[in-house]
Amino acid sequence: MKRKIFLSFPQKILGEPLLYTLGKNFKVVPNIQGASISKDVALMALELDGDEAEVERAIVFLREKGVDVELLKADAPDRM
């Protein structure tokens, strides 16, 4: 299953390797569709590919880390 999400990373976690952790600790493949990063915030359009349960676990992980996760409709155009 492929799930498109839009992420907002707060400044306090910008240095954490969260995408690396997603690929390593979850059975998902993160694919960056677009991103904008400043010193205060990072915005990212991301596609997660994997088993539905693993994709959901990855989303929960991101939210627990303080990332704002917006689920996008499958047919929605890329935001970036």
Stockholm file with secondary structure:
# STOCKHOLM 1.0

chainA/1-80         MKRKIFLSFPQKILGEPLLYTLGKNFKVVPNIQGASISKDVALMALELDGDEAEVERAIVFLREKGVDVELLKADAPDRM
#=GR chainA/1-80 SS CEEEEEEEEEGGGTTSCHHHHHHHHSSEEEEEEEEEECSSEEEEEEEEEECHHHHHHHHHHHHHTTCEEEECCTTCCCCC
#=GC SS_cons        CEEEEEEEEEGGGTTSCHHHHHHHHSSEEEEEEEEEECSSEEEEEEEEEECHHHHHHHHHHHHHTTCEEEECCTTCCCCC
//
